[in-house]
Amino acid sequence: MPMPHPTAGRMAEPRIPHAISQIGKRKEAPQRRSTLMMRRYHATYLTETGDIETLEQVAPALPLFEDAFCAFARGTLVTTEFGSTAVEDLMPGDRIQTVDNGMQTLLWVGSMSLIPNAKGQSKRMTRLTRFSADSLGFGRPSPDLLLGPAANLFQKNSRLPEACGSDKAVLPASGFTDGESVISVCPATPVQVFHLAFKNHQIIRVNGLECESYHPGLTAEMRLSGDMLRLFLSLFPQVNSLDDFGPVSYPRLSREDMEQFHAA
């Protein structure tokens, strides 16, 4: 039903030309409705009683959330006590070979889908890094390896102390691109990606390369609080707080750190 005109029933006020009526008034910018992109995250985890449970949660597509789920593309081979196993076939409770601490029990497997054409996502989340076989040395990797945006490689280099104070560190896989044997690829269709978590921060072997397991890092608590922190922790039922992830085993360099390191 149409509403009555505001001047109905009373004398109409004189109309003021629009240009004159705006003199002395501040123009207000049109309000834009900001929408936070959401993603669907999946996890399988080991309970305190040794049972395997699963969860599915819709949560913000923020870097700290996404990085917990997108290190290894489907088909990545992880070294276990029974040999190489595709990451999508791993289950909590499996024993995984680590570089520093022998066999360790896998507690949590996270996964999500990278959707190349999803609107509102960062460009970083549309690209994977492909390492051709032997690109970092004989059998490193073997065969070809496709890593997600959050994958970090373990490296030992005598020059690293200049950048992080240690000759051992983990560096983003995307920082190794050279346009030849290590390239950035944008998949044409959705790709399932995974990450793995243990009781402590570990270095594991995938396709013969050493990569880190999931750890939120030392600055996670500074970036999360209140309801957002509780939502983040709900994705990891095997922990009660960020402290339960344990200490970080090695310094973690950003891609910007890598560029400065190589330029020096």
Backbone bond lengths (Angstrom), bond angles and torsions (degrees), N, CA, C in turn:
res aa  C-N    CA-C-N  psi(-1)  N-CA   C-N-CA  omega(-1)  CA-C   N-CA-C  phi
1 M - - - 1.472 - - 1.519 108.94 -
2 P 1.330 119.44 126.89 1.471 120.72 -176.90 1.511 111.65 -65.85
3 M 1.317 115.63 140.65 1.460 121.12 178.82 1.524 110.07 -80.93
4 P 1.344 118.41 145.98 1.478 120.44 179.01 1.505 110.67 -66.64
5 H 1.304 116.93 147.42 1.453 121.94 178.87 1.524 108.76 -63.04
6 P 1.347 118.03 141.20 1.464 119.93 -176.95 1.524 114.63 -58.70
7 T 1.343 119.19 -18.74 1.476 120.87 -178.68 1.518 111.82 -96.44
8 A 1.318 116.01 0.71 1.471 117.80 -177.82 1.521 110.55 -64.60
9 G 1.354 116.39 135.66 1.461 121.04 176.51 1.510 114.01 87.07
10 R 1.349 118.63 -0.65 1.463 120.15 177.16 1.523 108.27 -144.40
11 M 1.336 114.53 167.31 1.465 119.04 -177.29 1.520 109.57 -68.78
12 A 1.312 115.66 132.19 1.457 119.98 179.85 1.517 110.47 -67.76
13 E 1.319 116.14 137.93 1.461 121.35 176.81 1.517 109.57 -78.17
14 P 1.359 117.54 150.17 1.467 119.31 179.40 1.524 110.77 -60.88
15 R 1.295 116.34 138.89 1.456 121.50 179.74 1.517 110.21 -79.73
16 I 1.324 116.37 136.51 1.463 122.32 178.43 1.516 108.17 -106.02
17 P 1.339 116.96 129.22 1.461 118.71 177.54 1.530 110.38 -51.69
18 H 1.352 116.56 138.30 1.463 121.75 -174.46 1.529 111.79 -56.32
19 A 1.333 117.60 -44.37 1.468 120.71 -176.27 1.514 111.23 -60.58
20 I 1.360 116.95 -37.90 1.465 120.32 -179.34 1.520 110.47 -74.23
21 S 1.330 116.20 -37.28 1.464 119.66 -176.51 1.522 112.12 -65.50
22 Q 1.348 117.74 -20.65 1.467 120.61 -177.55 1.530 113.30 -89.85
23 I 1.334 117.49 -3.61 1.463 120.34 -179.51 1.524 109.86 -64.67
24 G 1.317 115.24 129.27 1.466 120.72 178.06 1.516 113.94 82.72
25 K 1.322 117.30 -4.21 1.465 119.65 178.54 1.519 110.55 -97.08
26 R 1.313 115.90 140.46 1.471 120.98 178.39 1.524 108.69 -80.86
27 K 1.324 114.23 134.00 1.455 118.39 176.33 1.521 109.49 -76.99
28 E 1.299 116.39 128.69 1.464 120.40 178.18 1.515 109.43 -98.11
29 A 1.334 114.87 131.74 1.463 119.80 179.40 1.522 109.29 -66.96
30 P 1.309 116.33 141.52 1.469 118.77 178.54 1.521 110.54 -61.42
31 Q 1.310 116.58 136.94 1.452 120.06 -179.32 1.512 109.94 -75.66
32 R 1.350 114.41 134.49 1.451 120.09 178.48 1.526 108.96 -108.49
33 R 1.267 115.72 132.89 1.451 120.19 179.46 1.533 109.01 -82.99
34 S 1.315 116.88 115.01 1.455 120.58 -179.91 1.519 109.06 -87.88
35 T 1.320 116.48 129.96 1.445 121.72 179.27 1.517 108.96 -117.10
36 L 1.312 115.71 130.19 1.450 121.45 179.53 1.517 108.60 -89.62
37 M 1.315 116.02 123.04 1.460 120.36 179.17 1.526 109.51 -65.06
38 M 1.323 115.68 140.72 1.455 121.18 179.49 1.523 109.31 -116.25
39 R 1.331 115.41 154.34 1.459 121.38 176.31 1.524 109.61 -130.19
40 R 1.318 114.78 160.34 1.461 120.71 175.01 1.527 107.89 -102.18
41 Y 1.311 115.96 119.84 1.459 122.29 -178.19 1.532 109.72 -108.87
42 H 1.322 115.92 142.03 1.462 122.40 178.92 1.527 109.02 -121.22
43 A 1.316 116.32 145.15 1.466 120.29 176.90 1.519 110.15 -148.98
44 T 1.332 114.72 145.76 1.462 122.85 171.63 1.515 105.94 -122.72
45 Y 1.324 117.49 134.03 1.457 119.28 -173.01 1.525 111.33 -143.50
46 L 1.336 114.44 160.98 1.451 122.31 179.75 1.517 109.08 -97.99
47 T 1.330 116.35 125.11 1.465 120.39 179.90 1.521 110.13 -81.55
48 E 1.342 116.08 170.81 1.459 120.94 179.67 1.524 111.94 -63.20
49 T 1.335 116.71 -24.54 1.466 120.46 179.76 1.518 112.62 -89.82
50 G 1.355 116.48 1.23 1.456 120.03 178.56 1.508 114.72 89.96
51 D 1.332 117.31 5.06 1.463 120.74 177.47 1.531 109.88 -83.16
52 I 1.316 115.68 158.20 1.466 121.65 177.29 1.526 108.56 -106.40
53 E 1.321 115.59 123.77 1.458 121.90 179.75 1.524 109.45 -121.90
54 T 1.318 115.61 159.83 1.462 120.89 177.48 1.516 109.91 -126.38
55 L 1.318 115.52 156.75 1.459 120.72 175.28 1.516 109.03 -145.27
56 E 1.310 114.08 155.01 1.461 121.82 175.08 1.516 106.85 -135.34
57 Q 1.328 116.37 127.40 1.461 120.32 -173.95 1.521 110.05 -138.56
58 V 1.316 116.08 136.32 1.464 121.31 171.42 1.522 106.86 -93.32
59 A 1.323 116.04 125.80 1.456 121.09 -176.43 1.526 109.09 -147.51
60 P 1.335 117.46 167.37 1.470 120.13 -176.46 1.518 113.61 -60.62
61 A 1.321 115.25 147.34 1.463 121.98 175.89 1.524 109.06 -85.79
62 L 1.326 115.13 59.00 1.462 121.86 177.71 1.521 109.29 -97.50
63 P 1.349 118.29 149.48 1.459 120.46 -176.90 1.524 114.18 -51.05
64 L 1.336 118.08 -42.39 1.458 119.90 -177.27 1.525 111.44 -64.69
65 F 1.334 117.67 -33.26 1.460 121.08 176.46 1.529 110.37 -75.59
66 E 1.332 116.09 -49.50 1.466 120.59 -176.12 1.522 112.29 -61.20
67 D 1.331 116.50 -39.48 1.463 119.95 -176.28 1.519 113.18 -63.00
68 A 1.326 117.27 -19.00 1.463 120.54 178.94 1.523 112.47 -78.54
69 F 1.337 117.24 -6.23 1.461 119.26 -171.87 1.528 114.28 -130.53
70 C 1.313 119.25 0.01 1.484 117.42 -168.73 1.526 113.79 -133.91
71 A 1.333 117.21 59.45 1.464 120.15 178.40 1.529 112.75 -103.32
72 F 1.331 116.98 -42.29 1.463 120.73 -171.97 1.525 111.05 -121.35
73 A 1.328 115.79 125.04 1.465 119.69 179.10 1.522 110.03 -73.80
74 R 1.296 114.95 153.83 1.465 121.25 176.77 1.528 109.71 -51.10
75 G 1.314 117.00 134.64 1.464 121.42 -178.61 1.517 113.87 101.05
76 T 1.339 117.41 -12.37 1.465 121.02 177.60 1.527 109.11 -61.95
77 L 1.334 116.68 136.51 1.456 122.05 -177.69 1.522 110.48 -98.41
78 V 1.326 115.95 121.02 1.463 122.53 -178.49 1.528 108.54 -106.82
79 T 1.355 116.53 135.58 1.457 120.73 -179.71 1.525 110.79 -78.21
80 T 1.336 116.40 118.80 1.458 122.74 -179.70 1.528 109.23 -119.40
81 E 1.318 116.57 -179.36 1.465 120.16 179.42 1.528 111.68 -66.16
82 F 1.323 116.63 -17.21 1.467 120.14 179.58 1.528 111.92 -107.98
83 G 1.327 117.11 15.42 1.456 121.01 -179.14 1.511 111.78 104.21
84 S 1.316 116.13 -161.15 1.464 121.03 -177.10 1.523 110.62 -77.76
85 T 1.338 115.42 132.43 1.464 121.92 179.95 1.520 108.94 -131.62
86 A 1.315 116.57 135.15 1.471 120.53 177.88 1.520 109.39 -62.17
87 V 1.325 116.34 138.52 1.457 121.12 -174.27 1.529 112.08 -57.64
88 E 1.336 117.14 -33.32 1.469 119.46 -178.82 1.529 112.42 -71.72
89 D 1.335 117.15 -13.69 1.463 121.03 179.53 1.522 112.86 -97.54
90 L 1.319 118.11 -3.43 1.461 121.06 -179.92 1.524 110.37 -73.48
91 M 1.320 115.13 148.75 1.459 121.55 176.87 1.520 109.38 -132.97
92 P 1.332 117.54 146.35 1.463 119.39 173.58 1.527 109.91 -53.04
93 G 1.316 115.96 138.71 1.450 121.22 -174.91 1.511 112.62 102.67
94 D 1.345 117.56 -19.34 1.465 120.84 175.97 1.524 109.60 -65.57
95 R 1.312 115.11 150.95 1.458 120.59 178.72 1.528 108.47 -99.92
96 I 1.328 114.99 122.01 1.466 122.01 -174.38 1.523 109.39 -111.65
97 Q 1.345 115.89 137.70 1.455 120.83 178.00 1.535 109.74 -75.30
98 T 1.325 117.06 125.84 1.463 121.44 176.55 1.519 109.51 -110.49
99 V 1.303 116.51 160.64 1.465 121.45 -177.73 1.520 110.89 -73.75
100 D 1.323 118.28 -38.29 1.469 121.41 -172.56 1.526 114.45 -103.07
101 N 1.332 117.24 -26.48 1.467 119.28 -168.20 1.519 114.49 -127.93
102 G 1.322 116.96 29.49 1.453 119.97 176.93 1.514 112.62 61.88
103 M 1.337 115.93 -145.77 1.455 120.48 179.41 1.528 110.49 -78.23
104 Q 1.321 116.03 131.14 1.455 121.68 178.12 1.524 109.73 -127.86
105 T 1.320 115.64 146.49 1.465 120.82 -178.61 1.525 111.02 -79.38
106 L 1.304 115.54 126.86 1.462 121.46 176.29 1.523 109.00 -73.66
107 L 1.332 117.37 126.05 1.460 121.19 -177.40 1.519 113.98 -103.19
108 W 1.338 117.28 -25.12 1.470 119.95 -170.03 1.521 109.88 -152.09
109 V 1.317 116.24 134.26 1.471 122.34 174.85 1.525 107.21 -124.87
110 G 1.322 116.58 118.49 1.458 121.36 178.33 1.515 110.81 -108.34
111 S 1.320 117.31 148.70 1.462 120.21 178.14 1.529 110.86 -150.22
112 M 1.305 115.01 156.45 1.454 123.07 175.76 1.521 107.60 -157.23
113 S 1.314 116.75 173.54 1.462 121.12 177.92 1.516 109.93 -111.56
114 L 1.323 115.25 130.56 1.458 120.64 171.64 1.518 107.55 -86.36
115 I 1.320 115.92 121.78 1.465 121.19 -177.28 1.523 107.77 -112.89
116 P 1.314 118.51 105.22 1.471 122.49 -170.99 1.521 115.16 -52.90
117 N 1.338 117.88 -39.32 1.466 120.27 -172.63 1.522 113.86 -100.85
118 A 1.334 117.72 14.32 1.463 119.92 -179.86 1.524 110.00 -65.56
119 K 1.330 116.23 130.78 1.454 120.61 -178.05 1.527 111.10 -75.81
120 G 1.321 115.25 143.65 1.452 120.52 173.74 1.511 115.42 88.63
121 Q 1.329 118.49 -4.88 1.453 119.17 -179.08 1.526 110.54 -89.01
122 S 1.320 115.07 160.36 1.461 119.58 179.30 1.527 110.15 -72.46
123 K 1.314 116.57 152.86 1.461 121.22 179.74 1.519 110.91 -59.98
124 R 1.329 115.42 -32.65 1.470 120.58 179.91 1.528 111.87 -56.43
125 M 1.336 116.39 -34.73 1.458 120.45 -176.36 1.527 113.18 -83.06
126 T 1.317 117.87 7.34 1.462 121.10 177.71 1.524 111.70 -107.25
127 R 1.344 116.42 1.84 1.464 118.98 -173.31 1.528 112.26 -127.55
128 L 1.338 114.22 145.96 1.453 122.88 174.40 1.523 107.98 -118.37
129 T 1.322 116.62 165.41 1.459 120.95 178.68 1.517 108.97 -117.51
130 R 1.330 115.87 122.23 1.466 120.57 -179.26 1.535 110.20 -104.03
131 F 1.330 115.04 123.48 1.459 122.24 175.20 1.530 107.88 -102.33
132 S 1.320 116.37 117.96 1.460 119.67 176.29 1.523 109.44 -69.65
133 A 1.320 117.05 153.36 1.463 121.52 179.23 1.525 110.14 -54.28
134 D 1.331 116.28 135.10 1.474 124.71 177.78 1.524 113.43 67.95
135 S 1.328 118.99 13.86 1.466 120.76 -177.00 1.526 112.34 -66.68
136 L 1.337 118.39 -26.18 1.465 121.12 178.72 1.526 111.83 -112.89
137 G 1.324 116.41 17.23 1.463 121.80 -179.02 1.516 109.46 131.78
138 F 1.328 115.79 168.63 1.468 119.99 -176.71 1.534 110.08 -60.20
139 G 1.336 115.24 123.45 1.454 120.95 179.83 1.513 114.36 73.21
140 R 1.319 117.46 11.98 1.467 121.81 -178.53 1.536 110.00 -126.84
141 P 1.298 118.45 90.91 1.464 126.60 -2.52 1.522 111.37 -90.88
142 S 1.308 114.70 176.94 1.458 122.08 171.62 1.521 107.78 -155.17
143 P 1.335 117.06 118.40 1.469 128.98 -5.48 1.530 111.07 -77.15
144 D 1.365 115.91 -158.67 1.468 120.75 177.51 1.528 109.92 -51.68
145 L 1.316 115.65 149.09 1.464 121.18 -176.43 1.517 110.24 -128.31
146 L 1.328 116.41 132.20 1.457 122.57 178.37 1.522 108.31 -114.94
147 L 1.333 115.73 116.82 1.462 121.18 -176.29 1.522 111.53 -113.42
148 G 1.320 115.20 150.32 1.454 121.72 -179.20 1.508 112.94 -85.43
149 P 1.344 117.46 177.23 1.463 122.30 -175.71 1.521 114.85 -60.11
150 A 1.345 118.31 -26.58 1.470 120.32 -175.63 1.519 113.35 -98.26
151 A 1.323 118.17 6.36 1.473 120.44 -178.34 1.522 110.97 -71.32
152 N 1.330 115.69 135.18 1.463 122.46 176.38 1.520 109.87 -125.94
153 L 1.329 115.91 132.10 1.450 121.85 -179.45 1.523 111.25 -97.10
154 F 1.323 115.78 141.15 1.461 121.58 176.07 1.527 108.77 -82.40
155 Q 1.331 115.56 131.82 1.456 120.68 -179.00 1.525 110.45 -135.68
156 K 1.341 115.29 145.91 1.458 121.85 172.87 1.520 107.03 -121.15
157 N 1.328 116.24 124.34 1.457 121.30 -175.26 1.521 108.83 -151.66
158 S 1.316 116.31 133.90 1.464 120.08 -177.07 1.521 112.70 -66.60
159 R 1.329 117.26 -16.02 1.464 120.45 -179.80 1.531 112.35 -91.86
160 L 1.321 117.15 -11.22 1.468 119.79 -176.91 1.528 114.36 -59.46
161 P 1.348 119.31 -33.54 1.469 117.79 178.74 1.522 113.83 -54.62
162 E 1.332 117.35 -26.68 1.464 120.73 178.13 1.533 110.40 -64.58
163 A 1.343 116.54 -29.71 1.469 120.63 -176.25 1.521 113.15 -97.37
164 C 1.347 116.97 -33.07 1.464 118.00 -172.84 1.517 114.24 -139.99
165 G 1.331 117.42 2.10 1.458 119.66 177.16 1.509 114.66 83.11
166 S 1.329 118.43 5.11 1.458 122.84 179.38 1.522 109.35 -141.62
167 D 1.332 116.61 150.59 1.461 118.66 178.17 1.526 111.75 -85.93
168 K 1.343 116.62 3.86 1.458 122.09 176.77 1.525 109.07 -128.74
169 A 1.319 116.03 136.31 1.464 120.00 -178.86 1.518 109.28 -159.99
170 V 1.341 116.21 168.77 1.464 120.83 173.13 1.521 107.75 -111.63
171 L 1.335 114.99 134.90 1.460 121.93 -173.87 1.524 109.83 -125.89
172 P 1.331 118.25 146.62 1.471 120.78 -178.54 1.528 111.80 -63.31
173 A 1.328 115.61 133.27 1.464 120.58 -179.52 1.519 111.35 -58.74
174 S 1.331 117.09 -34.69 1.466 120.45 -178.30 1.519 112.11 -64.01
175 G 1.336 117.85 -20.43 1.457 120.89 179.65 1.510 114.09 -77.39
176 F 1.346 117.46 -5.45 1.458 121.20 -178.98 1.526 112.65 -93.70
177 T 1.324 117.64 -1.25 1.467 119.82 -176.51 1.519 111.18 -61.18
178 D 1.343 114.79 135.54 1.461 120.30 178.50 1.523 112.17 -128.59
179 G 1.330 117.01 2.18 1.457 121.15 178.87 1.514 113.71 78.48
180 E 1.329 117.82 0.03 1.470 121.05 -178.31 1.535 110.63 -124.09
181 S 1.327 116.69 -76.99 1.461 119.59 -177.66 1.526 112.27 -93.57
182 V 1.326 116.49 -17.20 1.467 121.61 175.27 1.522 106.43 -127.38
183 I 1.330 116.54 114.59 1.460 119.58 -173.20 1.525 111.13 -129.96
184 S 1.321 114.69 155.25 1.459 121.91 174.41 1.523 107.93 -90.81
185 V 1.324 116.38 130.28 1.464 120.03 -178.26 1.522 109.84 -125.03
186 C 1.311 115.14 145.77 1.465 121.67 176.27 1.524 107.51 -112.89
187 P 1.319 118.69 104.71 1.467 120.54 -176.31 1.520 112.00 -63.55
188 A 1.316 115.07 147.40 1.470 120.12 -179.16 1.516 111.81 -83.28
189 T 1.310 116.76 -20.87 1.461 121.66 -178.95 1.529 109.25 -130.71
190 P 1.335 118.11 163.51 1.466 120.48 -179.99 1.523 112.68 -56.43
191 V 1.323 115.90 144.22 1.463 122.59 -179.73 1.521 108.56 -126.72
192 Q 1.318 117.07 132.13 1.457 121.20 176.58 1.524 109.14 -82.66
193 V 1.325 116.38 131.08 1.463 121.78 -179.56 1.531 109.17 -127.11
194 F 1.330 115.45 158.65 1.458 121.48 -171.29 1.526 111.40 -137.07
195 H 1.330 114.90 163.62 1.462 121.18 166.08 1.524 107.62 -144.74
196 L 1.324 115.72 160.60 1.460 122.29 -173.60 1.514 109.98 -130.14
197 A 1.331 116.78 140.75 1.462 120.65 179.92 1.526 110.64 -132.77
198 F 1.351 114.16 144.77 1.458 122.94 179.23 1.527 108.40 -121.13
199 K 1.318 116.10 -175.57 1.457 119.49 176.78 1.516 110.61 -63.33
200 N 1.339 116.26 -33.73 1.462 121.75 178.01 1.520 110.08 -131.89
201 H 1.302 115.43 165.24 1.464 122.72 176.42 1.527 109.27 -61.85
202 Q 1.346 117.30 126.81 1.460 121.17 -175.90 1.534 110.83 -130.68
203 I 1.324 114.38 160.41 1.468 121.64 169.72 1.518 106.59 -109.83
204 I 1.331 116.13 123.45 1.467 121.17 -178.44 1.526 109.18 -119.75
205 R 1.335 115.93 166.89 1.463 120.31 179.25 1.520 110.19 -106.36
206 V 1.332 114.96 127.77 1.465 121.58 176.04 1.519 107.96 -126.53
207 N 1.337 115.84 121.47 1.470 121.09 -176.45 1.535 111.42 51.28
208 G 1.325 116.87 30.41 1.457 121.01 178.10 1.512 115.26 88.55
209 L 1.337 118.62 -4.15 1.462 121.85 177.18 1.526 109.69 -102.18
210 E 1.334 115.79 147.10 1.458 120.67 179.45 1.537 109.56 -88.64
211 C 1.317 116.08 120.81 1.469 121.62 179.19 1.522 109.60 -128.41
212 E 1.330 116.30 156.64 1.459 119.21 179.70 1.521 111.56 -84.55
213 S 1.340 115.01 151.04 1.458 120.70 170.58 1.526 108.35 -78.91
214 Y 1.319 116.60 176.15 1.459 118.38 -177.41 1.519 112.31 -73.15
215 H 1.322 114.64 136.98 1.469 123.91 170.93 1.521 106.57 -152.42
216 P 1.327 118.95 132.19 1.469 120.05 -175.98 1.519 114.17 -68.04
217 G 1.336 117.69 -14.82 1.459 120.14 -179.81 1.515 112.62 92.39
218 L 1.304 115.03 171.06 1.465 120.72 -173.94 1.519 113.51 -80.61
219 T 1.323 117.54 -16.30 1.472 120.29 -176.31 1.522 113.21 -101.13
220 A 1.340 117.62 4.21 1.465 120.08 -175.87 1.521 112.14 -58.67
221 E 1.330 117.07 -41.32 1.460 120.35 -177.33 1.527 111.54 -66.13
222 M 1.342 116.72 -27.42 1.455 120.44 178.75 1.522 111.32 -73.53
223 R 1.334 116.91 -23.32 1.460 120.52 -176.09 1.525 113.34 -99.19
224 L 1.327 117.13 -9.74 1.458 120.65 -177.90 1.520 110.96 -130.28
225 S 1.309 115.78 144.96 1.463 119.80 175.66 1.521 108.33 -160.19
226 G 1.323 115.99 164.49 1.455 121.58 174.45 1.515 114.08 57.02
227 D 1.337 115.94 -134.48 1.459 121.24 -175.96 1.523 111.96 -62.62
228 M 1.344 117.00 -35.58 1.459 119.62 -178.90 1.529 111.04 -66.21
229 L 1.318 117.08 -38.71 1.460 120.79 176.64 1.522 110.61 -65.16
230 R 1.327 116.56 -42.88 1.463 119.79 179.33 1.529 111.15 -63.87
231 L 1.338 116.77 -38.54 1.457 120.32 177.82 1.522 110.33 -64.92
232 F 1.314 116.55 -42.95 1.469 120.70 178.93 1.530 110.58 -60.97
233 L 1.315 117.41 -47.86 1.466 121.03 -177.99 1.524 111.77 -66.62
234 S 1.334 117.35 -25.14 1.466 119.43 178.81 1.526 111.85 -65.01
235 L 1.324 117.11 -18.44 1.460 121.65 177.91 1.525 111.57 -78.60
236 F 1.334 116.63 -9.73 1.466 122.15 -177.88 1.530 109.66 -128.74
237 P 1.323 117.00 74.94 1.468 119.41 -176.56 1.520 113.57 -62.22
238 Q 1.337 118.14 -14.30 1.460 120.40 -179.35 1.526 112.78 -80.52
239 V 1.349 117.43 -4.27 1.465 120.92 178.05 1.532 109.52 -126.80
240 N 1.327 114.69 157.44 1.466 120.53 177.54 1.520 112.59 -107.41
241 S 1.333 116.62 -21.28 1.454 121.22 -179.18 1.525 108.55 -153.24
242 L 1.316 116.58 169.23 1.455 120.40 178.09 1.526 111.59 -62.33
243 D 1.332 116.98 -29.45 1.467 120.52 179.11 1.517 112.22 -62.41
244 D 1.348 116.90 -24.59 1.455 120.42 -177.08 1.525 113.04 -71.19
245 F 1.335 117.40 -11.22 1.462 119.73 174.53 1.530 111.27 -75.06
246 G 1.323 116.87 -12.55 1.453 120.88 178.74 1.520 112.01 80.27
247 P 1.339 116.69 -178.73 1.461 120.37 -179.49 1.532 111.73 -74.40
248 V 1.319 116.34 159.66 1.462 121.96 174.51 1.525 107.85 -81.45
249 S 1.323 116.61 127.95 1.469 120.75 -174.85 1.518 112.82 -71.17
250 Y 1.335 116.33 -35.38 1.464 120.72 -176.83 1.522 110.06 -140.19
251 P 1.333 117.27 153.84 1.468 119.84 175.77 1.526 110.14 -59.55
252 R 1.315 115.46 150.24 1.462 121.24 -179.85 1.521 108.34 -118.44
253 L 1.320 116.66 120.12 1.460 121.80 179.46 1.522 109.98 -95.63
254 S 1.314 116.73 146.10 1.461 121.34 174.36 1.530 109.32 -86.51
255 R 1.322 115.66 172.00 1.465 118.89 177.80 1.525 110.65 -64.76
256 E 1.333 116.42 -35.70 1.469 120.01 177.12 1.523 110.55 -64.25
257 D 1.330 116.78 -39.72 1.466 120.39 176.23 1.526 110.42 -60.56
258 M 1.335 116.08 -41.26 1.461 120.47 -179.96 1.520 111.36 -62.23
259 E 1.341 116.17 -43.20 1.468 119.65 -179.15 1.518 111.27 -62.65
260 Q 1.317 116.43 -40.81 1.468 119.92 177.82 1.518 111.06 -67.52
261 F 1.336 115.90 -37.42 1.463 121.18 179.42 1.521 111.12 -63.93
262 H 1.335 117.18 -44.46 1.468 120.93 -179.26 1.526 110.96 -71.96
263 A 1.338 117.10 -30.08 1.460 120.31 -179.06 1.521 112.15 -74.59
264 A 1.329 116.39 -24.18 1.480 120.79 -177.16 1.526 111.76 -69.55
